[in-house]
């Protein structure tokens, strides 16, 4: 079981570092590269660099509020 946990941890770390590197290159370095360079075909337009994290944050907050709501409802039912 410990080996499986280590493999999952390694995979999650690799995915996180890959996403961080891709996003950092997309937001910080890509604006300084000529727009006709071939590297631009691997990235979405710059507008999505803001929209995707904002959307992900809103979704995360919605799930958090729904979770808190369910926990509050469950605790209220236990007291009654």
N, C-alpha and C positions, 0 to 999 in steps of 0.2 A: 504493500500500500504506500509505503514511503517513497518508492521509486516513481509511482504514478503521480503522487503529489509534486515531486520534484519536476517531472516532465510537464505537468500542467503549469507549474510556476514558471518554468523556462519558456514555455510557449506563450504565456501571457506577457512575460517580460519582453520577449522578442517582438510580439505584435505591438506592444505599447511603444517600444523604441522605434519600430518601423514607422508607425503613425506619426510620432513626434518628429522624426527626421524628415518625412515627406512634407508635413505641414510647415515645418520651419523653413525648408528649402522653398516651398511654394510661396510663403508669405514674405520672407526676408530677402532671399537671393534672387528669385525669379523676376521681380520688377526691374532689376538692373541688367537683365539679359535682353538682347535685341528681340523684338517681337517676331521676327521672321526666323529665329533659330529653331532647330528641330525639337529641342527639349520642351517647347511649349505644347506640343501635341500630347504630352503625358500628364498634363495638368488641366483642371477645370478653369474657367474664367475667374478672375480675381474676386468678383462679387460673391462667389460661393465660399471664399475663405472666411467671410464674416457670417454668411447665412447658415452654413452647416453647424458651426459651434453654437450659435444662438438657438437654432432649432433643437439641437441636442440638449442644451441647457434647459429649455422650456419643457421638453419631454421629461427630462430627469426630475425637474421640480414638480410636474404634474403627478408622476408616479410617487414621489415622496409625499405629496399632500394626500393622495389616495391611500397610501399605506398608513399614514398617521391617522386619517379618518377611520379606517377599519380598526386600527388598534384602539382608538378611543371608543368606538361603538362596542367592541368586544369587552373592554374593561367596564363599560357602563352596564352591559347585560349581566356581567358576573356579580356586580354589586347588588343588582335588583333581585 
